[in-house]
């Protein structure tokens, strides 16, 4: 799968946006697909001027994927001076042509007021369209808009509904968020078993905050059976990523364990391989 990434900086809601490019080639005619691939190959080789030259004619004739990627080139200043206004212009055209990632980027731009005037109504509109196109990060972002009451009436129930959709699809931050929601009964009925399930799902993907939380659950037997070896494993993994809270917890848990248990935790931590999901 080939990826271009937009530069969005949504501080409260979502990580940077991403788009699949070559995965869409099957929907193009063979000639257009070949041209698009030539542009991608040039981009991969750092020849951004050639990539733009190849994609621009496709974009001008209405190819949504090319329009989106031209927007990314302008946004990131790849081979040209960064121009957020031109990026927004191309993303608008791509979004109107049905490109979900362009819709998402516009939603983030309107939340941030980056390249456009801040407008939560327009942000919600674009994110909702992208969410119904199945874009997981847009589903998560909609949930966070309801969580914070950004341009919509605050509703933890609606927040949980959208965020859980993203969690089910495999988005680690959404899984972590649902772990906290089930732990606290925030927008859902309190359920410590479900909380542990979601923390563990995100932890397995390598998300340090979730690793810290599931480590705490194993150490207390909260929603899972008490397992100090597993507790220390997860806390160690989080601490190794710089999570200060996990580091403190790991020290306290290790003090209560035998040398053999600590060694087993270390072996498990060293053998850990994140189970990354391909969610954007």
Secondary structure, DSSP 4 states (H G I P E B T S, - for coil): --EEE-----SSS----EEESGGGGGGS-HHHHHHHHHHHHHHHTT-HHHHHHHHHHHHHTT-HHHHHHHHHHHHHTSSS---HHHHHHHHHHHHHTT-HHHHHHHHHHHHHTSSS---HHHHHHHHHHHHHTT-HHHHHHHHHHHHHTSSS---HHHHHHHHHHHHHHT-HHHHHHHHHHHHHTSSS---HHHHHHHHHHHHHTT-HHHHHHHHHHHHHTSSS---HHHHHHHHHHHHHTT-HHHHHHHHHHHHTS-HHHHHHHHHHHHH---------
